[in-house]
């Protein structure tokens, strides 16, 4: 039973202009690094399907889903918010990104994959129940989590988010859903300027000051995340895996390095092994400098799939 690597060529076709940080090159940089490191040899490669409207509607309103579809341009760009645009391929790519999370959920729960990593874009954790933003259109992990809960019948699912930005979309979707525990660590006082006041008792939000570094990050995981996860006893864990907290990424300023991403992944895997039959699905979120992004993902995936190389 090999871990799953899920992606699709459509995820490269979505782009928001040559100078936009959320670049199509992110997919290739990650793929090439995993290939060079020999990690893809240890995984089964799967193509992401298109998420259905019914699957999207587990996390988003039907009018919102229809509005995103109707905004898709035939040429050029359509601006959704100051930082987020659609081209003619965006809607298809967004369906693939959400569909990847659904497929990953199915594979892991069915025992056909031990864990899964979704190398997809556009990212998702800023997409709210009825609003796009922050480069995100559909909330990929949220679609996967609701699929695990509503279709597969799980009772408790955890979402851990270590992107440098607060996952306001995920909190919007899950703050009133007691079946979900969301644990997030993010840099304070940057986009989307939220998270300091959790919207629900199932939210474990830790806002770290700029330049906190790996020691503070690890302490927050140890002191805040792990006790909450232990008490919750998740049956499955999803990861919003953002690598823009890396010290070489200008999008944030937390000062993390590859070893920090490997360490937090190891903690998550340990919880999953103890409570969740090892079931973990990870979906790519942020990370915009290609070299640290690729290195961070490789460190994360290496631990996620249990490879010592």
N, C-alpha and C positions, 0 to 999 in steps of 0.2 A: 504493500500500500504506500505509494509515493505521495509526497506533498504535491499540491497543485500550484502551477504558475498560470495565471489567467490574464490574457491581454487580447487586443484585436487591432488590426491595421487602421480601422476607423478612428481609433483614439488619436492617431497622428494627424488626421486630416483636419480636425478642429484646430483653429488658430485665431488669434485676436490681434494680429499685426506683428511685423518683424521685430519690434522693440518690446513687445509684451513679455514680462518675466515668466508667465505660465506658457512655456514654449513646447511645441511638439517634440523638440529634441530631448525632452526629459524622458520620454518613453525609451528611446534608443540608447540613451546613456545608461539607463538602468539595465536594460536587456544586455547590452554589451559587457557591462561589468559582471553581471551574474554569469554570463557565458565564459568570460575570461577566468573567473574564479572557479569554474567547474561546477557551479551550483545548479545550473540548469540541467546538468547531467543527472542530478539527483531528484529531479522533479518531473511530473507529467505536465506537458504543455497543453493548455486548453484555450479554445477561442471563446471569447465572451459572447453570449447570445444577446439579442435585443430584449430588454425588459418590456413586459407587457403593461398596458394601462392598469390592469388589475393589480399587478405587483407594485407599480409606482404609487397607486392609490392607498397602499398600506401606510405610506409615509407623507403623502401630499394630497392636497385637495384636487378633485377632478377639474374644476375651473382653472386652477393653476397649471395643471398638466396640459390642458388644451391651449392655454395662453402661450406657453413656451413653444408648443408645436406650431401655433399660428404665427409666431414671430420669426420663424426660420426664413432667412432671406434666400432669394434665388441667385443673388450676386452681392458682392461687397459685404458690409458688416451691418448688424443691427446692435445698437448699444442697449444693454439691459440695466446697467448701473454705471457709475463713473469708471469702474475698473473691469467691467465684464461685458464681453461682446459675443455675438453669434455670427458665424459664417454659414455657408450653405451646408456644411457637414456637422455643425455643432450638435444639432438635435440627435442625429444618428449616433454620434460619439457618446453623448450623454446617456442614451439608451443602452449602449454597450457597457458603459462604466457601471450603471446600476445593475444591468444584467449579469455582469461579472460577480457582483456580490451575491446575487441570487444563486448562480451556479456554484460558487464557492460554498455557500451554505448547504446546498443540496449534497455536494460531494462529501463534505466533512461529516454531516449528520448521517449520511448513508454508509459511512465507513469506507468510501471509495478514495478518500484522500485523508491523510493524517492532519494536515493543516493546509492553508491556502494563502497565497499572496497575489493580490490583484494589482498588476501594473497598468493602471488605467488613468485616463483623464477625459473630460474635466473632473477635477476633484469634487468633493461633495459636502464637507461638514459645515459650510456656511449657508447651505440651502435650507431655508425654513419650510414649514408646512405649506406656505402659500407665497413664498418670495425667494427669488434668486439673489445672488450677491457674492462678492469675494471670490470671483472666478468660478462659482459653483451654480449648477442648474438643478440637479436632482441629488438628494442626499444618499449617496451610494450605501454607506454602512447602515443608515436607517432603514432603507429598503430591505437589505439583507437581514437585519435584526427582526423586523416585523414579519418577514418570511419565516424565520426560525420560530417565532412565537405563534403566529396565526395559522401557518400552514403545517409546520412540523410539531406544534403543540408543546414547545418548551415552556417552562414556567418562569425561569429566571435567566436573563442574559445580561452580561456586562459589556459596556463600551468603554475602552480606555483610549484617550486622545492625548498624544504628546506633540502635536503640532505647536509651533510657536504662537499661533493665534488661537484664541478661544473658539471652540466649535459652537457658535451661537445657534446655528441651524439645528444641530443635533439636540441641544438643550431645549429649543423651541418645540421640537417634535416629541421629546421624551419626558419633559419635566413633570407631567401628570401621569406617567405610565409606571406604576410601581413594579412592573415586571422587569424593568430595566434599571440598572445602576450605571450611571455615567461618572467616570473618574477622568478629570482633565487637569493638565498642567500647561500653563501658557504664560507668556510675558505680559506683564501689567502695562496698561496705558498705551497699547497699540491696537490697531484694527482687530476686532470690531468694537473695541472699547466696552466690553461686556464681560460678565462672568464673575465679577467681584461679589455680587449678591446672588447666590444660587436661587433659581426659580422653583426648586422643589427639594424635598427631603432626600430624594434619590440622586442628587447632584453633589459630587465631591470635587469642588473647584479649587485649584491652587494657583493664584496669580503670583508669579515670581518677579522681583525687580529686575531691571536690565542689568546685564553682566553678572547674573547670579552664578553661572558656571555649573559644572557637573556635580559638585559636592552638594549644593543646595537642591538641585534637581533630584538627586538620589535620596536625600533626606526627606523630601516631600513625598516621594513614592513610598518610602519605608514607613513614614509616620502617618500619612493620610490615606493613600491608596490601599495598601496591603491590609490594614485592619478592616477597612470597609469591604473589600473583596472577600476576606475571610468570613466576615459576618453574613454576607449576602449569599455565599456559596453558589456562584453562577454555574449554569449547566453548559454554557458556551461563552466564549469571549471574542468580541470583535475589536479590532484596533483601527483607529484613525491615525495612520502612520505618516506624520509630517516631519520633514527633515530640515525645515527652515530655521530651526533653533541652533543649527551648526555654526560654529564660530567663523566659518568662511562664507556664510550666507548673509548678505546685507539686508534681507527682508526682516530679520529680527536680530536680537542682540543678547541671547541667553548664554552663548559661549559653550555649547555642547560639542562633543567630539564622538567619533565612531564608537569608542568604548562605552560611552553613556547609552547609546542606542542598543548596543549589545546587552548591556547590563539590565536595562529596563525590559527588554524582550525576554531575558532569562527569568526575571521575576514573574512576568505575565505567564510564561510557559509553565512555570512551577505551580502557579495557582490553577491553571487549566488542567494540569496533570492530576492534581489532588481532588479537584471538585468537578471538572467538566470533561472527563475522559480524554483530556488533551486537545479538545476541540477549539481551534483558534482560526479566525479569518482576519487577515490584515488587508486593508485597502489604502492605496497611496493617497495622501493629501498634498501637503506643501513640500517645498524644497526646490530652489530655483537656480542655484549655482550648480552646474552640471557635475563637476568633479566631486564635491562633498556630498551631493545628493546620491550619486551612484555608490560612493564608498559607504555612506550611511545605510543605504538600503541593503547593500551586500552584508554588512555587519548584522543588520536586523534579520535578514532572511537566513543567514548561516545559523543563527540560534533558533529561529522559528522552525526550521526543518531538521535541526539536530545533526548538522554536519560539522565535523571537526577537520577543517582544512583551511 
